[in-house]
Each structure stands twice: as structure tokens, then as C-alpha cells.
Amino acid sequence: MNITFERASLNDVKGIIEVRNKSFYEDFIKYGECPGYNNTEESLTKTIQEKSTYKILDNRKMIGNISISNKGDDYFLHCLCVVPEYENKGIGQMAMAFIEQQFSHAKHWSLETPADKERNHYFYKKHGYQITKEYIDGSVKIALFEKRCSHAV
């Protein structure tokens, strides 16, 4: 594997939709809804224009996606996904290291994930996040994870 991270462009819209659909298909089937699944080209174009959006590549093949927004020093991780055939290979760990390096000035991070996705909980807790709130969004119980960064200046 040769994993790299590259800023997404508008030429990547269809590829990101494909990656997200593969990554979030199981969630869509389980919950009947999933914000990462079945995005339109219009909504993904807007995401690329308004958020820091990256492709995760293996030898130039797109295998994942990262999308981040911020208001001042508060950052929100909208999407971190890797297609199923590349899961459990350390790519998520590499992505988190990339994010922390790219946004080293961030003082606060937050993200949402389904409240019953223990695998996600384990992953984010390992990276210093804690559940601060749970709530219903649509028909899905969501866990809000947050992380304060003491290293930020």
C-alpha cells in the first residue's frame, strides 16, 4: 500500500460519491438513512467548495474521504471513511494523524457517529475523543464526540 492524502477538487465529485456509497452502504441498510450515503453531485460539489475535503488514495486509487469544517478554532469532522475492502489496515490511523498535522492549530474537535457503532466509538476514543452528548437525529440515536486540544496555541 502507498497511502496518500490529497485535497479534493470538483473533478473528484463522482469518485467521492462512489467511495462514500461503498463506505456507508451498511449504515444506510441498517438505519434506513445515512448522511454520507447517496449524496447528489450538487451537494458534494458544495461540500468541496465549502469544507476542507480530502481524498485518501492508495497508489492514486481513491479509497476514502475526509471532510472537515471549522468556525474559528472549533473544527467538525463531517466525514472520515474508507471503503470496506481497505478497512482494518491502519488507514484510519493514518487519516487521523494527517488531520491532526494539517489542523495542528485546532483547539476543539467534534464529530457525530451512531450511538450503537461501538467500533467507531473505540476508534475515536483511542484518538482522545469523548462522548459528550447523545440525541436522536431522524430515526438514529447519535453520539456527539468532542476533543479539546491542549497542544493548540
N, C-alpha and C positions, 0 to 999 in steps of 0.2 A: 504494500500500500504506500501511496505517496499522497498524503492528505495536505491540502492547502485550503486557504480561505481567501475569497476574492469578493470585492464589492460587486453587488448585482447591478445590472443595467436593465433598461427597458427591453433589450433583446432577450433577456432571461425569463420574461414573464411566463411563457408556456412551460419552460423547463421547471420553474419553481412550482407551478400548479401541479405538474406531474409528480414531483418529489413530495409535495405536501399531501397529495391524494394517496400515494403509496404509504406515507408515514402515518396518516391519520385515519385510514380506512377502518381499522379495527375499532377505533373510538367512535366513529360515525355509526358503525353497525351496533355497537354496544349501547350507546346513549341516544341514538336517533338524531343527533345533532353534534356538530363539532365545528368551531370557528376556523380551524385550519384546513378543513376538508371542502372540496368543491368550490374554491374561490373563483370568481369571474376574472377574466383578463383585466377588466376595468378596475376591480378592487385591488388586484395585485399591482397594477400599474401605479395606483395611488399609494400603496404601501411602499413601493420602491422610491417614489418621489418624496414621500413624507417621513420615512423612517430609515434608520441605518440598516440596510438589508444586505446580507452576505450569502454567497453560495459556499457550500462545503463540497470540495472536489477531491476525487481520487483519480490521479493521473488524468486530469482535465475532465473527468466524467462527474456530472453533478449528482451527489448522493445525499445532500442535506441542505438545510436552510436555517438562517438565523435572522431574526428581525427585532430591532430594538428602537424604542423611542425615549425621549427624555424631556423633562421640564427642569431646567437648571441642573442641579446636582442629583435629581431623582430620575432614575432610569428604570424602564419597564421592559422586561424580556417577553416580547409577544410570542415569539416562536423560536424554538430550538428543536429541530427534527432531523433524524437520519433515517433513510429508507430501511425497512426491516432486514434486508439481507446484509446490511453493514452494522447492525446493532451488536452490542457486546464485543466490540473490537477496540474500545478506548477512544472512539471518535468524539463522543460527548465530552469526555475529559479534556481532550484537545480543544474542543469548541469553547468550553468554559475558560480554559487558560487563555485562549485567543481573546475572548470577550474582556476578561479582566485586564489583559495587557492593552487592548485597544481603548478601553474606557477606564484607565487607571485612576483618573481624577473623580470618578463617580463616588458619591458619599452614601447613596442609598439605592438598593435594587429591590424590585418586586416582580412577581410573576404569578400566574394562576395555572392551576392544573386540577383535574378532577380529584375530589376528596378521597376516592377509593383507589387511586392509582398508586399503590404502595411502592412500586418500582421507581416512579418519578419522585416520590417523597424521599426515598432512600438516596437517590442521586442528588437532589437539591440540598438535602440536609448535610450530605458529605461535603458540599461546597459552601457551607456556612449559613444556609437559609433556614428560617424557622417559620412554621405556620403561625400566622398572627390573627387569622380570621377564617371562618367558613360561612358560606352563604349559597343560596340557590340562584342559578342563572339559567333561565329557561326551565328545563326539567333536570338539570345536572347540579349536583352539590359540588361546589368549587372550594378549593383550599387556596387562600392567598398566602404566598410565601414572601418573606422580606429578609433583607440582609443589610445591616449597617456596616460600612467600611471604615474601619479605624485608620487605615493607611492613607486615606484620601486627604489631600492638603487643601 
